[in-house]
Amino acid sequence: MANFRYLTGRALTLWKRSRLVADVLARRLLFRLLASPQVLSLNESLSAKPLSPKLTDKLVVLAPHSDDESIGCGGLLAQFAGQLSVVCLTNGAKGDPTLPRAVLIETREQELRAAMQLAGVRQVSFLGVEDQTLGEDQQRFAQLDLSFADWIFIPNFLDQHPDHKAVTTQLQVLLRERGYQPNLKIAFYEIWGTLPVWNAYVELTPELWQQKQAMIACFKSQIKHIDYASRIHGLHVYRGIAVGKGAVEAYLVLDVEDFLAIA
């Protein structure tokens, strides 16, 4: 319980520092999430468990930008590649100011395809929303058909990037308008910000971490600015303390009804 209070305190500190318009939505989501009986119930354990979809489940990872999927859930991608698809939502055109726009868009698409080949993921698609405008383009987001999915993985709604936050609000609108599988699970993953609460994980064995590291290395246009592999590995090792593992990817999994209720 003390650990949970600490995580909640850290999340609220982040909330107080937020000033972007997108952060206003994240603040509301945070308070509703922390008020959710499914999260705070005294009858429910907060200890994380291995993420274990059924063999017949269909998993979809929504990545705001090419590389988010590998940084946030590369272990998941490699472990469940055969039942998983990836959708890159934006064109990533603002990800490297040193490259011409058209070249960068093509480069980032090729980088994602290369990483997914290493993971064994065959189903990759690109929505093509203009970079950093995901929250403004409901029409393009509405083109997605996720009605078949049993699991949808999206960035932590507290992530400090407007496109990352926008996935939550856009997905809520889409699910209400287009429908969803009755047992749909929504799972938040970590990239730029840590989850205040998490209840599931994918263990990163040394072999799986090496595979994930190789996937991240495909994004040369991005890692020349930031060493994402070493930094995300630090988070994975830290998360592993709570479950007695060397390193894990942490996830917050919600039933779709709970996900929609925090809007």
Summary of the structure (lengths in Angstrom):
residues: 263
radius of gyration: 17.3
end to end distance: 25.9
largest distance: 54.8
contacts: 872
relative contact order: 0.18
helix: 49%
strand: 16%
